[in-house]
């Protein structure tokens, strides 16, 4: 079990949330954000799946 008083996952989620909150404050604009993440985790074993590619995460304020 992790004995550190902080969580990297929580810190990353807070960073993303706070960043998106500022960006999405611009209500008159359609915004699309694409980020690349190069790691896929196997939820069963907790190990990284070795795929030599970066996988997109796309967030959009558009309704379509």
N, C-alpha and C positions, 0 to 999 in steps of 0.2 A: 504494500500500500504506500502511496506517496505521502511523505511526512512534511513536504514543503507547504508553507502557508499560502501558496498561490497556485493557480491552475493555468497552464499555458493555453489550454482550450478556452477557458473563460476569458483570458486576456485577449486572445484573438477575436473571439465573438464580440467582446466589448469594443475593440478597435474597429471592427467592420461595422457594427451597429452605429457607433458614433460618427463614423465617416459617412455612412449612407444617410444618416439623419440630416447632416449638413447639406449634402447634395440634393436630397429629395425635398428640401425646403423651397426649392425653385419650382413652384407648382405650375407655372405657365409653360414649362418646357417638357418635351418628351426626352427621357434620359434612358440610355442603355449602357450598362456596365458589363464588361467581360473581363474575367480574370482567368489566369491559367494556373493549374495546380498539377504537379507532376507525380503525385503519389496516390495510389489507390490502396486502401487497407482492406485486408480480408477480415471481416467481422467475426468469423468463427475462430481463426487462429490468432488474430491480432497482428499478423505479420504483413509486411508490404508485398504487394504483387508487383513483380518485375515487368513493367511494360515501358518500353522506351518511347513514350509519347506524353505530351501534356494534354490534359483534358479540360475543356472549357466549362466554366460556370458563368451563366448569363443571367443578369437581372435587368428587367426592363419595366418602365412605368407605363408602357403602351398597353392598351387593352387587347391588342390583336396578337 
